[in-house]
Amino acid sequence: MDIIEPHENAVMIGTGKGGVGKSTIAAQKAAWHAAQGERTLLICVTSQDDDDLGIERFDRGLRPDGPSVLNGEGLLRAIQERTALLPVREVRPNLDVVPGGEAVGELLTLLTARMPLEGVFVVASLARALAPIAPWYDRIVLDSAPEQDALEQLALAAARWLFVPTRSDDTSIRGMRRIARNYKLVRSQVNPQLQVAGACLYGSNPSATQLHEEVRQDVVKILGANTPMLSTVVGYREMPAVNARKKGLTFAEYAALLPTSAKSYDVAAGRAQRADVVPESIKPLAEEMDRLNLEIDAHCRKAA
């Protein structure tokens, strides 16, 4: 089978373990590019319900005509029927999304059934479904499924760059070993254009520099000596991150609500609900995420 050339600005956010900020970074990065006027596509190759942008909960975006594409059904159908992806359009201005969800898990059975005929090139199924619409976009961001080799390989085969977030714990480091194995397999057999753009720490204390150096050494051992470790560390701030997701907002969008936020004394007086109070800690979180997006972008350009 022919090797499919990946989009020059297609970046996969991936690691071999869940809970390290992968889906959050992917959604934030896609929305960040769209806010700058770049036509952007986010593809969620994950069976988890990661609705950071409020597509389903708040009915955002324009659904394509025909059967539902929510909950991973559109992604499954495109690969199953060998047709082009049909994204939800204009989830934000300039941002289209192929949602993930429960139906994505059914791809594992489909890919296994096709393996005898297609061999390793079965993992190019997503790349083939993406190819007809890829020229519409300036940027493509892929959010990959953790702990599922076949789904990780699907996303890797469609990407030009791999960016790896991690936490500092041992299980996150072991997860990087999984993504490294999948990266090497896909790059050597299916997508020779694929490169590692870098790695970062997510949800860590920015002042824990000694620990960060230990993680950097692990990253170099696992992903290769030339892997850049980004300087930006997105700190752990649970309340604003959880609140933003509940509202289907990016960190920057949530931070923009600070000037009109209710105050704690409004809640005490019964004039507002606790959910109406925007925590001040969203501001540094949004700033760190913006810096991370800038660094990821810069390292992709540098690697190119």
C-alpha positions as CSV (number, residue, x, y, z in Angstrom):
1,M,0.0,0.0,0.0
2,D,1.1,3.6,-0.7
3,I,2.5,5.6,2.2
4,I,0.3,8.6,2.9
5,E,2.1,11.9,3.4
6,P,1.0,13.5,6.7
7,H,-0.1,17.1,6.9
8,E,3.0,19.3,7.6
9,N,1.4,20.7,10.7
10,A,-0.3,17.6,12.1
11,V,0.8,17.1,15.7
12,M,-0.2,14.2,17.9
13,I,-0.4,14.7,21.7
14,G,0.3,11.3,23.1
15,T,1.7,9.2,25.8
16,G,1.2,5.6,27.0
17,K,-0.8,6.5,30.1
18,G,-4.0,8.3,30.9
19,G,-4.3,11.2,33.4
20,V,-1.2,13.2,32.3
21,G,-3.1,16.1,30.6
22,K,-3.0,14.7,27.1
23,S,-6.6,15.4,26.1
24,T,-6.5,18.8,27.9
25,I,-3.4,19.9,26.0
26,A,-4.8,18.7,22.7
27,A,-8.1,20.6,23.1
28,Q,-6.3,23.7,24.4
29,K,-3.8,23.7,21.6
30,A,-6.4,23.3,18.9
31,A,-8.5,26.1,20.3
32,W,-5.4,28.3,20.7
33,H,-4.5,27.9,17.0
34,A,-8.1,28.6,15.9
35,A,-8.2,31.8,18.1
36,Q,-5.2,33.0,16.1
37,G,-7.2,32.7,12.8
38,E,-5.8,29.4,11.7
39,R,-8.2,26.8,10.3
40,T,-7.8,23.9,12.8
41,L,-9.0,20.3,13.1
42,L,-9.0,18.4,16.3
43,I,-9.3,14.6,16.0
44,C,-10.0,12.7,19.2
45,V,-8.8,9.1,18.8
46,T,-9.9,8.2,22.3
47,S,-12.8,6.2,23.7
48,Q,-13.0,8.4,26.8
49,D,-15.6,11.1,27.1
50,D,-13.2,14.1,26.9
51,D,-15.6,16.9,26.0
52,D,-13.3,19.8,27.0
53,L,-14.9,22.0,24.4
54,G,-18.5,21.4,25.3
55,I,-19.6,19.9,22.0
56,E,-22.1,17.5,23.4
57,R,-23.0,19.0,26.7
58,F,-23.6,22.5,25.3
59,D,-24.5,21.6,21.7
60,R,-21.6,23.5,20.2
61,G,-20.7,23.3,16.6
62,L,-22.6,22.4,13.4
63,R,-23.2,18.7,13.0
64,P,-23.0,17.2,9.5
65,D,-26.2,15.9,7.9
66,G,-26.9,12.2,8.3
67,P,-26.1,9.8,11.2
68,S,-24.6,11.1,14.4
69,V,-20.8,11.8,14.5
70,L,-20.8,12.2,18.3
71,N,-19.4,9.7,20.8
72,G,-16.8,8.5,18.3
73,E,-19.4,7.3,15.9
74,G,-18.3,9.5,13.0
75,L,-14.6,8.4,13.4
76,L,-15.6,4.7,13.5
77,R,-17.9,5.0,10.5
78,A,-15.3,6.8,8.3
79,I,-12.7,4.1,8.9
80,Q,-15.3,1.3,8.7
81,E,-16.7,2.5,5.4
82,R,-13.4,3.9,4.1
83,T,-14.8,7.4,3.6
84,A,-13.6,10.9,4.5
85,L,-13.9,12.1,8.1
86,L,-17.0,14.4,8.7
87,P,-16.1,16.8,11.6
88,V,-18.4,18.9,13.7
89,R,-17.8,22.3,12.1
90,E,-17.2,25.6,13.9
91,V,-17.1,24.4,17.5
92,R,-15.2,27.6,17.8
93,P,-14.5,30.1,15.0
94,N,-12.0,28.3,12.7
95,L,-12.1,25.1,14.8
96,D,-13.6,21.8,13.6
97,V,-13.6,18.6,15.7
98,V,-13.9,14.9,15.1
99,P,-15.2,13.8,18.5
100,G,-14.1,10.7,20.3
101,G,-16.1,8.5,22.6
102,E,-17.3,5.0,23.3
103,A,-17.6,3.9,19.6
104,V,-13.9,4.5,19.1
105,G,-13.2,1.3,21.1
106,E,-15.0,-0.7,18.4
107,L,-12.1,0.2,16.1
108,L,-10.0,-2.4,17.8
109,T,-12.1,-5.3,16.5
110,L,-12.3,-3.7,13.1
111,L,-8.5,-3.3,12.8
112,T,-7.9,-6.8,14.0
113,A,-10.3,-8.2,11.4
114,R,-8.4,-6.3,8.6
115,M,-5.0,-7.2,9.8
116,P,-4.6,-10.4,7.8
117,L,-5.2,-8.5,4.5
118,E,-3.6,-5.2,5.2
119,G,-0.8,-6.1,7.6
120,V,0.9,-3.3,9.4
121,F,-0.7,-0.8,7.0
122,V,-4.0,-1.2,8.8
123,V,-2.9,1.5,11.1
124,A,-2.9,4.0,8.2
125,S,-6.7,3.8,8.1
126,L,-7.1,7.1,9.9
127,A,-4.6,8.8,7.7
128,R,-6.6,7.6,4.6
129,A,-9.8,9.0,6.1
130,L,-8.1,12.3,6.9
131,A,-6.3,12.8,3.6
132,P,-9.4,14.1,1.6
133,I,-10.0,16.9,4.1
134,A,-6.5,17.6,5.4
135,P,-5.9,20.4,2.8
136,W,-8.7,22.4,4.3
137,Y,-6.7,23.0,7.4
138,D,-3.7,25.0,8.5
139,R,-3.3,22.9,11.7
140,I,-4.3,19.4,12.7
141,V,-4.2,18.2,16.3
142,L,-4.6,14.5,17.2
143,D,-5.5,13.4,20.7
144,S,-4.6,9.7,21.1
145,A,-6.0,6.9,23.2
146,P,-3.9,6.0,26.2
147,E,-3.0,2.4,26.9
148,Q,-4.3,1.1,23.5
149,D,-1.4,0.3,21.1
150,A,-3.6,0.0,18.0
151,L,-5.3,3.3,18.5
152,E,-2.1,5.1,19.4
153,Q,-0.6,3.7,16.1
154,L,-3.6,5.0,14.2
155,A,-2.9,8.5,15.4
156,L,0.8,8.2,14.9
157,A,0.4,7.1,11.3
158,A,-1.6,10.3,10.6
159,A,0.8,12.7,12.3
160,R,3.9,14.6,11.3
161,W,4.9,15.4,14.9
162,L,4.6,13.7,18.2
163,F,4.5,15.7,21.4
164,V,4.6,13.8,24.7
165,P,3.3,15.2,28.0
166,T,4.1,13.4,31.2
167,R,3.9,13.6,35.0
168,S,6.8,12.9,37.3
169,D,5.6,9.6,38.7
170,D,7.0,6.2,37.7
171,T,3.8,5.0,36.0
172,S,3.8,8.0,33.7
173,I,7.5,7.4,32.8
174,R,6.6,3.7,32.1
175,G,3.8,5.0,29.8
176,M,6.4,6.9,27.8
177,R,8.1,3.6,27.0
178,R,4.9,2.4,25.4
179,I,4.5,5.4,23.2
180,A,8.2,5.1,22.3
181,R,7.7,1.5,21.1
182,N,4.6,2.5,19.0
183,Y,6.4,5.6,17.6
184,K,9.4,3.5,16.4
185,L,7.2,0.8,14.8
186,V,5.0,3.4,12.9
187,R,7.9,5.5,11.9
188,S,9.9,2.5,10.5
189,Q,7.1,0.8,8.7
190,V,4.3,3.2,7.9
191,N,5.1,6.9,8.4
192,P,8.8,7.8,7.9
193,Q,7.9,11.5,8.2
194,L,7.0,11.2,11.8
195,Q,9.3,12.9,14.3
196,V,9.3,13.6,18.1
197,A,8.9,17.4,18.6
198,G,9.4,17.3,22.3
199,A,8.1,16.5,25.8
200,C,6.8,18.5,28.8
201,L,5.9,18.1,32.4
202,Y,2.2,18.6,33.1
203,G,0.5,19.1,36.5
204,S,3.8,19.5,38.4
205,N,5.2,22.1,40.8
206,P,7.1,24.5,38.6
207,S,9.7,25.1,41.4
208,A,10.6,21.4,41.8
209,T,13.7,21.8,39.5
210,Q,15.6,18.8,40.8
211,L,12.7,16.4,40.2
212,H,12.2,18.0,36.7
213,E,15.9,17.3,35.9
214,E,15.3,13.6,36.8
215,V,12.3,13.4,34.5
216,R,14.3,15.1,31.7
217,Q,16.9,12.4,32.0
218,D,14.2,9.7,31.8
219,V,12.7,11.4,28.7
220,V,16.1,11.4,27.0
221,K,16.7,7.7,27.8
222,I,13.2,6.7,26.5
223,L,12.5,9.1,23.6
224,G,16.1,9.7,22.4
225,A,19.0,12.0,23.1
226,N,17.7,14.8,20.8
227,T,14.3,15.1,22.4
228,P,13.8,18.6,23.7
229,M,12.2,19.0,27.2
230,L,10.2,22.1,27.1
231,S,10.8,24.7,29.8
232,T,7.2,25.5,30.5
233,V,5.6,23.4,33.3
234,V,1.8,23.7,33.6
235,G,1.2,23.6,37.3
236,Y,-1.4,21.5,39.2
237,R,-4.4,23.7,39.8
238,E,-7.4,21.3,40.2
239,M,-10.3,23.7,40.9
240,P,-9.9,26.0,37.8
241,A,-9.1,23.1,35.5
242,V,-12.2,21.1,36.6
243,N,-14.4,24.1,36.5
244,A,-13.3,25.0,33.0
245,R,-14.0,21.5,31.7
246,K,-17.5,21.5,33.4
247,K,-18.3,24.7,31.5
248,G,-16.8,23.4,28.2
249,L,-14.3,26.3,28.2
250,T,-10.6,26.5,27.5
251,F,-8.4,28.0,30.2
252,A,-8.1,31.2,28.3
253,E,-11.9,31.5,27.8
254,Y,-12.5,30.8,31.5
255,A,-9.9,33.4,32.5
256,A,-11.6,36.0,30.3
257,L,-14.7,35.7,32.7
258,L,-12.7,36.9,35.7
259,P,-13.8,40.6,35.4
260,T,-17.5,39.6,35.6
261,S,-17.0,36.8,38.2
262,A,-19.2,36.6,41.3
263,K,-17.4,37.0,44.6
264,S,-17.3,34.7,47.6
265,Y,-19.4,37.3,49.5
266,D,-22.1,37.1,46.8
267,V,-22.3,33.3,47.5
268,A,-22.4,33.9,51.2
269,A,-25.3,36.4,50.8
270,G,-27.2,34.0,48.5
271,R,-26.9,36.2,45.4
272,A,-24.8,33.7,43.5
273,Q,-23.8,30.1,43.3
274,R,-20.3,28.8,44.0
275,A,-20.1,27.8,40.3
276,D,-20.4,31.5,39.4
277,V,-17.1,32.3,41.1
278,V,-14.2,32.2,38.7
279,P,-11.1,31.3,40.8
280,E,-8.2,33.7,40.5
281,S,-5.9,30.7,39.9
282,I,-7.3,30.3,36.4
283,K,-5.2,33.2,35.3
284,P,-1.7,31.7,35.8
285,L,-3.0,28.4,34.5
286,A,-4.2,30.0,31.3
287,E,-0.9,31.9,31.0
288,E,1.1,28.7,31.4
289,M,-1.0,26.9,28.8
290,D,-0.4,29.7,26.3
291,R,3.3,29.5,26.9
292,L,3.2,25.7,26.4
293,N,1.4,26.1,23.1
294,L,3.9,28.7,21.9
295,E,6.8,26.3,22.9
296,I,5.2,23.3,21.2
297,D,4.7,25.3,18.0
298,A,8.3,26.7,18.1
299,H,9.8,23.2,18.6
300,C,7.8,21.8,15.6
301,R,9.1,24.6,13.4
302,K,12.6,24.1,14.6
303,A,12.5,20.3,14.0
304,A,11.1,21.0,10.5
